Structure formats: C-alpha cells, structure tokens
Amino acid sequence: MLPRAVPQGLLAGLAGAAVMTFGEKIEQRLSGRPDSHVPARVLERLTGRPERPREQPRALNLAMHYGQGALVGVLRAVMANAGLRGPVASGMFTVVRLTSDQILENATGVGAPPQTWPRRELVVDVLHKAVYGFVTGAVADALAARHGPGPGQRHAARRPGRHADVGPVRR
C-alpha cells in the first residue's frame, strides 16, 4: 500500500497546494491581505539558511508551501488506500494539515499558537487549509479508487458499523 501511496500523495498534495494558493490569491485581491512570508521563514529556520527579514523570499515561500503540501499529502493517500475516503476523511485530514503548520511554525519560533491570532486571520487560515484538505482528499481518493476498495472499506462491506463478531478481512 505505501509504495503506491507515496506518488499518489505527492501528486494529490501538490494539487491541493495549487488550488489553495489560487484561492489565497483571489482572497488577497478581494481583502487586501498581504502575502504571508511565514512559510519562507520556517524553511529558513529548518534549513539553517540566513534570515533576511527585509527581503520577501518568494521562492522559499513557494518551496515550503508546495513542499509541505506534497509531503503531508502522502498521509492523505495512505488514508485513501486504507479505505478512509470521502468528506469525513478529508475533514480529518484538514485538521492534520493545520496541525502540521502549527507544529512547524511554533517549533521554529516563527509563528504563535492560533488561539492568540485575531479571529479573522484564524478563519481565513482554516478556510484555506480546508480547501487544501478537501482537494487533496478528492485527488487521493480518485487515485486510490483505481485499485479498488481499501481494507477498511472491505471490512465495512461485510457488516457496516462496529461489531465484535466481525473479524478482520482476509489478507
């Protein structure tokens, strides 16, 4: 399952990051919100690159934005191949994407915990990450579906719900 999930997830994550970025650009034009350079600052800290606060490192920003999107997308493809598909799985994954951001931003000292943010910024971030999560999920689900149902789906097909008398599916 994992060998197939890695390329699927990288592709799905890149697609999700691209659509999220497109949506962010539209939102920024409408709201007047400036670009965030937090992704670039995180990447500078993770790689030990010199920090240049007066510069707006667009290439680093995009590298972190798409790189993180692609890598985290692998987890969504693992979910899809295991049989965790659809909107509920994409909702669960959106929380993972938000958590990934916060771990990196807070661990590097570049960001602050979301509960300290202005509410409007928090809502905007959650909405953009939801776009990423659901687009990545749709692509990952479609790619995984080419290989049939996942083990979890096969198990659920035997008898929907949780039942002690329904054992695992055959390998």
ZAMIDO-431355 format. One record per residue (C-alpha): x, y, z; residue in one letter; residue number from 1. Coordinates in Angstrom, 3 decimals, padded with zeros to 6 digits. Each point is the difference from the previous one (the first is absolute). Layout:
% residues N
<<X, Y, Z>, "a", NUM> ...
END
This chain:
% residues 171
<<000.000, 000.000, 000.000>, "m", 1> <<002.747, 002.502, 000.939>, "l", 2> <<001.982, -000.240, -003.264>, "p", 3> <<-003.127, 000.978, -001.917>, "r", 4> <<-001.077, 002.654, 002.551>, "a", 5> <<003.223, 002.026, -000.180>, "v", 6> <<-000.282, 001.148, -003.636>, "p", 7> <<-003.785, 000.310, 000.311>, "q", 8> <<000.365, 002.176, 003.082>, "g", 9> <<002.701, 002.190, -001.491>, "l", 10> <<-002.225, 000.640, -003.020>, "l", 11> <<-003.129, 000.530, 002.099>, "a", 12> <<001.834, 002.328, 002.396>, "g", 13> <<001.410, 002.084, -002.842>, "l", 14> <<-003.477, 000.298, -001.515>, "a", 15> <<-001.429, 001.050, 003.367>, "g", 16> <<002.770, 002.562, 000.519>, "a", 17> <<-000.520, 001.425, -003.492>, "a", 18> <<-003.746, 000.450, 000.477>, "v", 19> <<000.521, 001.420, 003.498>, "m", 20> <<002.558, 002.483, -001.354>, "t", 21> <<-002.359, 001.046, -002.794>, "f", 22> <<-002.769, 000.562, 002.550>, "g", 23> <<002.341, 001.965, 002.255>, "e", 24> <<000.937, 002.321, -002.857>, "k", 25> <<-003.664, 000.664, -000.782>, "i", 26> <<-000.762, 000.608, 003.690>, "e", 27> <<003.004, 002.347, 000.324>, "q", 28> <<-001.113, 002.076, -002.978>, "r", 29> <<-003.475, 000.342, 001.490>, "l", 30> <<001.049, 000.562, 003.620>, "s", 31> <<003.232, 001.922, -000.496>, "g", 32> <<001.791, -002.450, 002.299>, "r", 33> <<003.746, -000.071, -000.767>, "p", 34> <<002.002, -003.139, -000.734>, "d", 35> <<001.120, -001.976, 003.018>, "s", 36> <<003.700, -000.754, 000.101>, "h", 37> <<-000.302, -002.366, 002.939>, "v", 38> <<000.616, -003.097, -002.189>, "p", 39> <<003.291, 001.483, -001.254>, "a", 40> <<001.087, 000.938, 003.520>, "r", 41> <<-000.758, -003.526, 001.220>, "v", 42> <<002.046, -001.491, -002.851>, "l", 43> <<002.886, 002.364, 000.755>, "e", 44> <<000.026, -001.173, 003.599>, "r", 45> <<-000.387, -003.700, -000.866>, "l", 46> <<002.882, 000.113, -002.482>, "t", 47> <<002.267, 002.358, 001.935>, "g", 48> <<-000.055, 002.556, -002.818>, "r", 49> <<000.782, 003.576, 000.953>, "p", 50> <<-003.104, 002.006, 000.809>, "e", 51> <<-000.567, 003.215, -001.913>, "r", 52> <<-003.029, 001.680, 001.621>, "p", 53> <<-000.103, 002.873, -002.497>, "r", 54> <<-000.157, -002.329, -003.005>, "e", 55> <<-003.138, -001.736, -001.185>, "q", 56> <<001.401, -003.393, -001.059>, "p", 57> <<-002.739, -001.064, -002.455>, "r", 58> <<001.914, -003.079, -001.239>, "a", 59> <<000.491, -001.306, 003.550>, "l", 60> <<-003.628, 000.752, 000.793>, "n", 61> <<-001.196, -002.040, -002.972>, "l", 62> <<002.487, -002.797, 000.705>, "a", 63> <<-001.282, -000.385, 003.564>, "m", 64> <<-003.631, 000.443, -001.015>, "h", 65> <<000.088, -002.665, -002.729>, "y", 66> <<002.552, -002.237, 001.712>, "g", 67> <<-001.993, -000.253, 003.199>, "q", 68> <<-003.205, -000.441, -001.994>, "g", 69> <<001.508, -002.860, -001.988>, "a", 70> <<001.518, -001.766, 003.007>, "l", 71> <<-003.100, 000.235, 002.180>, "v", 72> <<-002.027, -001.176, -003.015>, "g", 73> <<001.703, -003.383, 000.342>, "v", 74> <<-001.873, -000.542, 003.264>, "l", 75> <<-003.316, 000.697, -001.742>, "r", 76> <<000.863, -002.554, -002.685>, "a", 77> <<000.808, -002.554, 002.711>, "v", 78> <<-003.420, 000.741, 001.491>, "m", 79> <<-001.693, -000.466, -003.393>, "a", 80> <<001.811, -003.263, -000.699>, "n", 81> <<-000.976, -001.300, 003.437>, "a", 82> <<-003.629, 000.718, -000.837>, "g", 83> <<-000.411, 003.360, 001.762>, "l", 84> <<-001.556, 001.958, -002.840>, "r", 85> <<-002.550, 002.729, -000.582>, "g", 86> <<-000.899, 003.221, 001.779>, "p", 87> <<000.360, -001.365, 003.545>, "v", 88> <<003.546, -001.172, -000.756>, "a", 89> <<000.790, 003.355, -001.633>, "s", 90> <<-001.301, 001.790, 003.093>, "g", 91> <<002.251, -002.107, 002.222>, "m", 92> <<002.908, 000.727, -002.333>, "f", 93> <<-000.635, 003.754, 000.060>, "t", 94> <<000.663, -000.078, 003.746>, "v", 95> <<003.272, -001.834, -000.699>, "v", 96> <<001.035, 002.695, -002.497>, "r", 97> <<-000.769, 002.777, 002.476>, "l", 98> <<001.911, -001.885, 002.705>, "t", 99> <<003.002, -000.495, -002.295>, "s", 100> <<000.174, 003.748, -000.613>, "d", 101> <<-000.260, 000.838, 003.670>, "q", 102> <<002.649, -002.496, 001.073>, "i", 103> <<002.507, 001.385, -002.505>, "l", 104> <<-000.837, 003.671, 000.589>, "e", 105> <<000.017, -000.252, 003.789>, "n", 106> <<002.988, -002.350, 000.305>, "a", 107> <<002.132, 002.388, -002.067>, "t", 108> <<-001.253, 003.069, 001.893>, "g", 109> <<-001.319, 001.545, -003.207>, "v", 110> <<-003.675, -000.221, 000.921>, "g", 111> <<-002.215, 000.258, 003.030>, "a", 112> <<-002.744, -002.398, 001.145>, "p", 113> <<-003.225, 000.561, -001.959>, "p", 114> <<-002.013, 000.823, 003.099>, "q", 115> <<002.070, 003.213, 000.234>, "t", 116> <<-000.806, 001.107, -003.569>, "w", 117> <<-002.638, 002.551, -000.963>, "p", 118> <<-003.184, -001.971, -000.767>, "r", 119> <<-000.182, 001.203, -003.613>, "r", 120> <<003.517, -001.325, -000.733>, "e", 121> <<-000.865, -003.296, 001.633>, "l", 122> <<-003.172, -000.404, -002.072>, "v", 123> <<001.850, 000.824, -003.229>, "v", 124> <<002.754, -002.513, 000.790>, "d", 125> <<-002.442, -002.766, 000.887>, "v", 126> <<-002.005, 000.599, -003.189>, "l", 127> <<003.093, -000.129, -002.211>, "h", 128> <<001.239, -003.164, 001.713>, "k", 129> <<-003.461, -001.548, -000.431>, "a", 130> <<000.237, 000.665, -003.737>, "v", 131> <<003.382, -001.734, 000.014>, "y", 132> <<-001.327, -002.909, 002.080>, "g", 133> <<-003.051, -000.661, -002.137>, "f", 134> <<001.745, 000.411, -003.371>, "v", 135> <<002.872, -002.220, 001.127>, "t", 136> <<-002.575, -002.496, 001.259>, "g", 137> <<-001.964, -000.049, -003.253>, "a", 138> <<003.143, -000.651, -002.032>, "v", 139> <<001.350, -002.613, 002.428>, "a", 140> <<-003.378, -001.751, 000.128>, "d", 141> <<-000.251, -000.110, -003.794>, "a", 142> <<003.511, -001.407, -000.355>, "l", 143> <<-000.520, -002.611, 002.732>, "a", 144> <<-003.382, -001.029, -001.426>, "a", 145> <<001.746, -001.213, -003.163>, "r", 146> <<001.275, -002.893, 002.130>, "h", 147> <<-003.389, -000.882, 001.472>, "g", 148> <<-001.273, 000.313, 003.545>, "p", 149> <<002.455, 000.253, 002.858>, "g", 150> <<000.137, -002.511, 002.859>, "p", 151> <<-002.224, 002.181, 002.194>, "g", 152> <<-002.612, 000.240, -002.748>, "q", 153> <<000.090, -003.755, -000.556>, "r", 154> <<-000.466, -000.523, 003.728>, "h", 155> <<-002.951, 002.414, 000.118>, "a", 156> <<-001.594, -001.761, -002.967>, "a", 157> <<-000.205, -003.210, 002.023>, "r", 158> <<-002.224, 001.640, 002.594>, "r", 159> <<-000.167, 003.798, 000.405>, "p", 160> <<000.802, 001.390, 003.424>, "g", 161> <<002.121, -001.334, 002.840>, "r", 162> <<-000.823, -003.539, 001.040>, "h", 163> <<002.008, -002.327, 002.210>, "a", 164> <<-001.001, -003.037, -002.065>, "d", 165> <<001.407, 001.363, -003.291>, "v", 166> <<003.679, -000.855, -000.217>, "g", 167> <<002.632, 001.500, -002.276>, "p", 168> <<-000.152, -000.475, -003.759>, "v", 169> <<002.294, -002.552, -001.616>, "r", 170> <<003.446, 001.194, -000.988>, "r", 171> 
END
